Amino acid sequence: MSIRCVLEEKESKSIIMQGTFSINSKGREKWEENDDIRTCFMVDRDRIIHSKSFRRLKHKTQVFIKTFGDHYRTRLTHTLEVAQIARTIGKGIGLNEDLIEAIALGHDIGHVAFAHNGEEFLNSVLPNGFRHNENSIRVLTKIEKEGKGLNLTKEVLDGILNHNGFSNKLKKAYTLEGQVVKYSDKIAYVNHDIDDSIRAGLISEKELPQSAIKILGNTNSKRINLLVTNCIHTTLYNIKVGKIEVSLSDEIEEALSNLRKFMFQNIYLGDKLKDERKKARYVLEQLYSYFIKNQEELPKFYKQIAKEEGLHQGVADYIAGMSDDYCLIIFHEKFIPKLIIN
């Protein structure tokens, strides 16, 4: 018996019947031999971690545009926090932690430079719009490995595609593991963005909606602990009564939603970072326009995409993959005159 078979046997004893078993995976787009050591979801996790797009997350902004403080979150640290929260919730419920980790590590891999500013810009110029969750799937299936993709399992791709959005009316991942990541993403970013915003002096603890703070707690760690605990117990109760879905209790979900609304009004879309958002959009606008007019300067891989899928798609894929740092480097290269000293 292979080590993988031993691990699959352990899953049958540690995962609840409503969870996802590796041996029952719907498989990959392209058939592959099973790994001797790792389950299919462990393979997916490793492929994502070793991808170039995952490494670039360390230089992509979470909320603040090009901050140099060591303690502000980036897309990479956000991703790691989501993965840890999700694994804790998954373990408490009795779900497949390897599947949860793979989804969590890949969920934001399609985000653009300069936080949501990049997504908003590309959404405004592309004929079919731009959504980071859909772009994550594109990156993982069509961009990585020079167009070959990572050939991930359908469960992982579904969880990544359906991780975003706060409303329960939106489409859910078909696995409980994917649903766990969706809630973990919200728990992580609402709380750590509050933490970073207070550190940056943009808001104070006193400004937070006190009705939500009274319910969830007055510190980052208290809020996360309560949200994780509530998600586990509420989901276990749901399963007990035949409602197979991950959720928070109504009171707790409303409180989290109120904190999220506060962040959108004051930070994500508010006036406090308005000037910086304008600068970021300007940089992206100029680069997008430049490469539309000078497509011969696109890297070879993106030239091929432009040839096969259209110029706008090729340029968008190139820009979407840029880190904040690389985006600014290319902007300086194309638009800032170089000093020549004799």
PyMOL commands that set and color helices and strands:
alter all, ss='L'
color gray80, all
select helices_A, chain A and resi 3-14+22-24+40-49+52-59+75-93+97-106+115-125+132-143+154-161+176-199+205-207+210-216+220-240+250-268+271-293+295-297+300-309+311-320+324-335
alter helices_A, ss='H'
color red, helices_A
deselect
rebuild
show_as cartoon
